[in-house]
Amino acid sequence: MIDDEGNQLGILPPYEAIKKAREKNLDLVEISPTAQPPVCRIMDYGKYLYQQEKKEREAKKHQKTITVKEVKFRINVDDHDYETKKNHVLRFLDEGDKVKATIFFRGREMTRTGLGRQILERLIKDVEPHSIVEFRPRQEGNTLHAILAPKKSDKEREKEKQKAAAARSAPSPSAPPPAQVAKPAS
């Protein structure tokens, strides 16, 4: 048996262990029932459960949930529309999300799947510095899709943002230093 301060009290019969726990207004909790003899501890069980729940909540706060954003293209996409969607892909990757680029073929477009592959290959080439290709373009039914993941970790991305913010707020080296005004002695 272990008391509330972590000291070992030795082997006690169950009624004595319960008596000691009640004297201290605490609970007797069986920690290891399979050991010979079973190990029990005197503790405030409600407080213990609360602390465990608190640790789990804290662990959930630091977890990053990965979301998959989808960007849809058509085989007859115009250059400006392509650039806009590419910028969306880059923004999603910078935010740390995965991106699923999809091309949906309708009717006669199924005979032109090569055009769809060219569009996805072009997208992969254009966003290569920012992404890793998880799935190369693959066809499933009448859709062709590829999945891109961000290249940098969250910490590296955060450091870059801080450096960029510091560079923006720092005065440029070509700017003259601020003038110092001498105060008259009083």
Beta strands, then each sheet from edge to edge (+ up, - down):
strand 1: 27-32
strand 2: 39-43
strand 3: 68-73
strand 4: 98-104
strand 5: 131-140
strand 6: 143-150
sheet 1: 1+ 2-
sheet 2: 3+ 4+ 6- 5+
end
